[in-house]
Amino acid sequence: MVVSTARDIDHPPLLKLLADGELRSGEWLAEAMGHTRAAVWKAVERLRGIGVEVLAVPRRGYRLATPIELLDGSTMVEQIAAGRRLHLRSLETLFEVDSTNTRLLAAAAPPRGLADVCISELQHAGRGRLGRRWIAPFGAGVAMSVAWSFSDMARSLPALSLGVGVAVARALARAGARGIALKWPNDIWFQDRKMGGVLIELRAEAQGPAHVVIGIGVNVFLPPGARQKIEASGVAVAAVEDACGVLPSRNGVAGAILDELLSMLLVYEEQGFGAFREAWSALDALSGRSAQIVMGDRVVSGFARGVDADGALLLDSSEGMHRFVSGEASLRLIHG
C-alpha cells in the first residue's frame, strides 16, 4: 500500500524565510512575501504569539534566535524501511492542532496491520500522562501520534507503553544518542532527566478489538530559556541533543521513531511484551534503586526490581514484593 501523505505543511511564509536563522532585512522580507513592511511586522508579532523567538536588529532586520528545522513528511518517510512503509497508511503533517492524539481518536480506526500518523509543529492541548500538560517549545521537539488496531485489547495493551519505550530508545540510538534509559511505565530518560514520554489512549469494546492511539513527545533540543522555564516547574528535563553532543535532525528523529515503532507494533501484535521484556530491562533506569509508588494518598517505598511478564512494576519493600500496573500508580525515584 502506498502511504497517503498530506500536502506540505502550510508553514507561515515568514517562518520559512527566517527558518535558517540568517538575518533578513524588512525590505527583503516584504519583497519576498509580496507584502508591505507593516505586514512583515504584523507577521513577526504573530510568530512571537505562538512562541517563535524572533529577534529584531535595529536598522538591519529580523532573524530567529535559533534556526529551526521545519517538519517535512517526505524526509521522515525516507527513514522508514521499504517493507515497513507498506504498513503506513497515512501520514498527516500539520502546522497546528489541538492534540494529535485527540485528532486520531476522533477518526475511524485504521485496518489491522496499518498505521495512521499525525504529527504537528504546534499543539495547543498536548497532554502527558495523568492529564499533565506537555510543554514543547516551538520547533524544538517531535510531537506525534500513531493509530493502530489490535484484535485483542486484553492481551495487547497492559505493557504496550513499555514496548513503545523500547522503540523510541532504539530510534534515538540511531540518531546518535547514547545513555538513553526508560522509566516505568512511559518516560524516556537521560541521566535521570526526562527527555520525552508516551501517552496511550484507546477506543474499544470490552473483550473486543481496540483502536489505540500512541502519543509520543520528545525534546530534540531545548533553548536555554525554555529549559529554565520547564525546570522551574519542578521537572528535571533533557533533550536528545544532550545525549548526542551535536544537534540531531528533527525529521531524522521523527522518521526513525516511526520506523522503529512500526517494527515494534508488527512484532508486538504477534508476540506481545515478551519479545521486548529483555530489551526494556536493559534500559530500565530504576532497576535496583530506591523508589516509591504513589497511589492517591498511599505511598509505598522500596527498591525497584524491574517488571514481570505482564509489564507490571515490581517493588521490593519492607513488607515484601509489591506488583503495580501502570494505570494505577506513579513511580518516583528517591534521590540520595
N, C-alpha and C positions, 0 to 999 in steps of 0.2 A: 504494500500500500504506500502511495506517495504521501508524504507529510503535507498537510494543508497549512501553510503559513499565512498569517495576516499580512497586510501591506506593511511597509516600513512604518516604524513608529513616527507619529506626527509630532516630532520634537519642535518646539518653538524655533523659528528661523534664527533669532538672535542667539539662542543657546548653541545651535550648530555652528554659527560663525565664531563663537568665542570658546568652543569646547577645547581647543588645543592650548588654551592658556596664554596665547600671544596677545599683545596689546594692539587694539584696533581703534582708530580714531572714530569719533562720532560721525564725521563726514563720510568716511569709508563705509561704515555700517549702514548709514542711511541710504547710500547709493546701492549697496549690495542687497538691501531689503526692499528697495523701491519705496521708501518712506521718508518722512521728514526727520530732522534731528529731534524734534519734540516727540515724535512717535518712538524713536530709539530710546529716549529717556523713559517713556512710559513702559516700554518692553523691559528695560533694565529693572524697573520697580516691580514688575510682575514676576520676574525671575527671583528677585530678592524675597518676594512674598511667599514663594514655595520653598525657600531655604537654600537657593543658589547664591553663593557669596560672590557678588560682582563688585570689583574694585573700580573706583573712578580715579583716574590720574589727571589732575588739573591740566587743561590745555593740551592733553595728549590722547585721551580716550578712555576706553574700558578694557578690562581683562578679568578673567576668573581668578580667584585667589588660588585655586588648584585646578589644573587641567582635568577634564572629565572624559572618560571613555564611554560614549553613549552606547546603550544596548543595541544589539543588532542580531536578529533571529538567524539570519543566514550564517553568520560567523559561529553562532552556538551550534547549529546543526552540523557544521564541519567537524566538531569534536566528537560526534556520535558515530560509533562503528556502523558500517553499512548494514549489517544484519539487524542491528537494533533499531535503525531508522524505520524499518518495516513495522515496528510496534509503536511508533509515534504518529498518532492520527492527526493531531493538530498542535500547532504552537502559536499562541496568540501573544503578540508583543504590544504592550500599551504604554502610553506616557503616564497616565494616572488612572487610578481606580480606587474604590473604597477599600476592597480587600480582594486579593487574588483567590483566597480560599472561598470567600462568600460567592464570588462570581462563578466558580466551578461547581460549587454545591447547588447553585440555582439552575445549572444546566443539566441536560439529560446525561445520564451515566454513559461512559464510553463502552463499547462491546468488550468482552473479555479478551485480554491479551493486547489491548490497545490503550494508549495513554493520551489524554488531553492535557496540555500545558498552558499555563498563563503566567506571564512574567511582566512586571511593570516597573517603570522608573520610580514612580511615586505612589505610595499607598496612604490614603487618608485615615484608614481604620485598621491598619495592620495589627495583628494580635499575636501574643505569645501564649504560653501555657497558663491555665487558670485565669484567663481573661486579662493578663497583663499587656500593656501596650508595648509594641516592638518599636524602638526608636531607631530610625535608619537615616543618617544624613544623606542628602540628595547626591546621587552619583557615586556613593562610596561603598555600596554593597550589592548583594544579589537578594532579591525577594521574589520567590516563585512558588507556584502551586502545581501539583500534578494530580490529575484524577485517574483512578484505576478501579476496576471492578473485580471483586473477589467473589467466588462462588460460595464460600463457606465463611461467614463472618466469625463464628465462634472459634474456628481453628486458626484463622489468619491474623486477627487483629491484636491479641494481647501483647505481643512483643514486636509489632511492626515498627514502632519508633526506634527500636534498637537496631533493626536491620537497616533502616534509613540512615541512622547514625554511622554505621559501617560504610555505607555507600558514599556518604558525604566525606568521611575521613579519607577514603581511597581517592576520591576526586581531588581533594586538597593536596594530597601527596603528589598526584600527577601535576599539579600546578607548582610544585616545588616546596610545599610546606613540610616542615619537619617538627616532630614533637606534638602532633595533634592527639588529643585524648577525648574520651567520651564520658560524660557524667550522666548517670542513670536519672531519668529514663530518656531524655531528649535534648541534652545540651552538648554543643561542640566546644571543647576547651583547649586552651593553650596556656601552659604554666599557671594552672588554677584560675584562669580568667576566661570569661565567656566570650567566645568568638561567634557563636551562632546557635540556632535552635530549630527544633522541629515541632510542628503543631499538626496533629492528625484529627480530622473531623470526618464524620460519616453520615450517610443517609441510608438506612437499611431496615429490613424487616427481620424480626426475631427468627433465628434458625434459617435464614434465607440469604440471598446474595447481598453484598454490601457495595455501595458506591462510596469509595474512600477518596478523600482529598488530603494530600500530603503537602503541608506548607513548610517551606524551608527559607530561613533568613540567615545570611552570612555576611559579616563585615569583611569586605575585601581590604579596605584601608580606612583609617579614621583620621580626619583632620584634628590637630591638637585641641581646638576649641570644642569640637563635638565629643572628643574623648573625655575632656574635663567635665562637660555637662552630664554625660552618662554616668561617670564615676561619682559625681556629686549626688546622684540619686541612690548611691549605695551599691552599684553594680561594678565589680571588677571586670573590665572589658578588654578584649583583644581583637586583633584583625589578622587576616591571612598574611598580610604584609609582614607582621611581626615574626611569623614562623618561616617566612621565605627569605627575608633580608633584602629583597627587591620587590617593587610593586608588580604584582601579577595582573594579568588581563582579566577584567570583569567578565567579558564574553567567554574567555577561555575557562574561567572558573565555572560559570553557569553551564557551559556546554559539557564540561567534564562531569558536573553533578548530574545532569540529565542522562548522560551515557551510563554512569555507574548506577544510577537509580533504576533505569530500565533493566539493566543487567540483574540487579538485586531483585526486582519485582518478579521477573520471569522465574528465577530460581526459588524465591520465597513462595510463589504460588504452588510449586510442586513439592518443596521440601520443608517449608516452614522455617522457624527460627533456628532449628537445629543446624542448618547449613551455615549459620553466621555466629553461633554462640562462641566458638573458639576465637574468631576474629574480634568479636566485641570484647571478650575477656582480656585480650591482649591490649586493647585500647582503654580499658577501664581506669579512669582517673582516680578512683577512690578505693580500689582494692587494698584491703589490709589497713586502711587509715581510719582514724576516729571520725565518726559521722553521727548525725542524728536525723531521725524521721519525724516530721511534724504533720500531724493529722488533726486539724482544728486545735483544740486545747490540749491534746495529748502529744507528748514528746517522748521518743524512745532514743536513747543514746547507746552507742556501742561501736563495733568495728565492722566496716563493710566487708562482706565476703563474696562479692560477685553476684551472679544471678543464677537461678535454676533453669531447668529445661524449658520452662514457660516464659522466661524473661522476668520473673519476679525477683525483686531485690532481697538478698539475704543479709540480715543484720544480727551480729553476734553480740548480745547484751549480757549483763549480769544475770538476767532472768532466763537466758537460753537463746536459741536461734529463732529469729522472727522472719516472717516472709511477708513482703509487701508488694502489691500490684500498683502499677503506675497511676491509675485513676484516683487512687485514694490517698496518696502520700506525696510529700515534698521532702527531698533529700538535701541535707546541708552538710558541708564539710566543717569539722571542728578544727580550727587552726591551733597550732601550738603543741 
